[in-house]
């Protein structure tokens, strides 16, 4: 089978209203669950018991009822976000120890109040946990997000299974071809080294069953920054890794144009986010644009021709602690041109920062605590 790639989310044009921009992703996932014949693998960070979570869950249960073997790899640490934010309902019921509940309550005070009340419950998640054709592996310190259908189609990017992505800035890609799926599995197992000359390559931060960990995304990002010839565009949810910032400052000093699209208010970690962008802005001549839309994307564009995107943010947790999956894409003009068109639209709809004073709206004490939480990572 030949390989096919396309940008899945969000569409440049389509029938979906502006407040339902994640529909192409969820519709494809449900459609592929309905047509799956043998196996489905879902690796997910947040899976919430809301409308989106139920839609995907119902399709997973229907596939399992048909005899499809379902493997779900679910992060334990994401339960913190699931119980603090939005409807506060993880899709899968899981007992939370008293000490963890106390820690979550304390950490929750640094989160914006996003509570929404609904009627959803965890019965569907419980049914999946009990189904003989469903295996759920609980893992820790991961942030990876992907779906694999019948070992032929990979869907990956930055979207969790929850409603709020319907009005976020995200990117998802659908990559079809068993060779690509095989390549991903070999890369995640550490069987083959990454090849930055491939049109589509997978870079992984991985915690392997042997107990070994491999963090290859950060060195690759720093190398790409060093090799940039003209420009670097950054659109990521969370910033804060010091070496990433230092590399950008050095790039700017040698004349590389650096543009950052930044959330006016992030869903979490807003203070450390603003601290990081203010620090960068004060040290280098970078262009910063603020958007009222929450950026949940994790994308860098180098020299208008190489895209690096996936689940990895440019903060301490993602680059130094968490298992992540990113794609390096080059010499694929259809995908890259689509992404560049989206970037142009997003920047045009945002406001350019003209003074560092516009980036001082953070509490340095809270920012330090948020950064410390990432370093300690007690989840």
Steps between C-alpha positions, in 0.01 A plus 500: 500500500631844415538766766261795522519797733266788568443775752192404693435781742391765460369508142570801284146484368212282601147471633596526866413812700789695654421374851519134386840495333598163650215326316720375213716320754219343702295412191798322344575314823141380533481408131820297524380330818186399312698348213778341707521125442777365721668746734496854634762658724435828680778676691348794687582760762163654599178306436208677661145379566338772291326506161817431300617235744165322483487509120841343470429258785176377344679435170779314682246282684315424175827394336584278796154343478575412134812316611760770429790483743537835672814611682483825695816653647392763752708742702443496877633851561239654271238410761615819674373708207188285469393557861602868522374640170171520310240246623758335729411152376763259364355264241644194675412454867810454713545527874709802594692468828421754770846659484468549124157658544650746749788580263257553211291734714807710580623505140149578381524841662752601230257397221238733348143416601362321194230295672205395285211293631357214295322167538773266376629216717771233489284195424617474140864518608433226756340285230813532285727411792298181549469398134694185398613656172635816665839529667586816692864560590555774758828686451659802664682812384371479146338765285478308172182501292432266210259247346601203286232318301569148369873581483434708186391847614666725758326813630715713728553853623398715795129431558381324815160331522299785651259771394714807550717424196202604291617862522874460552784544252630145442652289225422136417635292213371181343779283358394194302732212418610191693864594441450820695335314788786250503748787501324661795506177700867441426584857601300478825676173591838657427583242234605753235662840529314805375585622153455875451521455123170310479196689372300376799690397810394426857689636799418361841551559864442150632485313830564141396392178682870426569507803730710703257392845385593681182450874456588582140256783424684776687841438337328483161318831559819673615679365192223623269521846656877504449462395135226752415604734218222759481205462732340310787127509572381375840142413593495294818274481801763520773850647519765511770796275420811722555721332239228539237484872577879535494515332157241743364694797635816376328307448175360852516848638558616348172210656310233228504149646500305350789123524523294371792122462505399503865175452693378814668387268778600135521277240662775409749845631592419850382746669735801286405396537136505879523822495699664295223377713211582826683851369568548407134357832376734696728808309382448477124325688216218249463155574356220397734132483409225455757184312414178477702469136392667244724802358318529130575713434191860384524652614172823654377564598138861540390595706192146465363575143394540267799219433748553351845170421670331252729434475873814666638491848653812709548488486879690299760234230541477413130867535409655346811240283676220368278473237231405692185456441128589757234517489122764665285352583160692627197476474119124453536365817338130420539522462877749782550310745279178419688670566832652825371158617385360431847791682661439806282132506599579462867764772506278737299220460755732568795650816648871575480676583826677836477640528851627268769254666736224307324658176625544588867162374618634210705562429865869406538433295814226297331719465190781360715262253666365388163853450372593310817200272456626407155850433630379282786215347298336314789218349288 
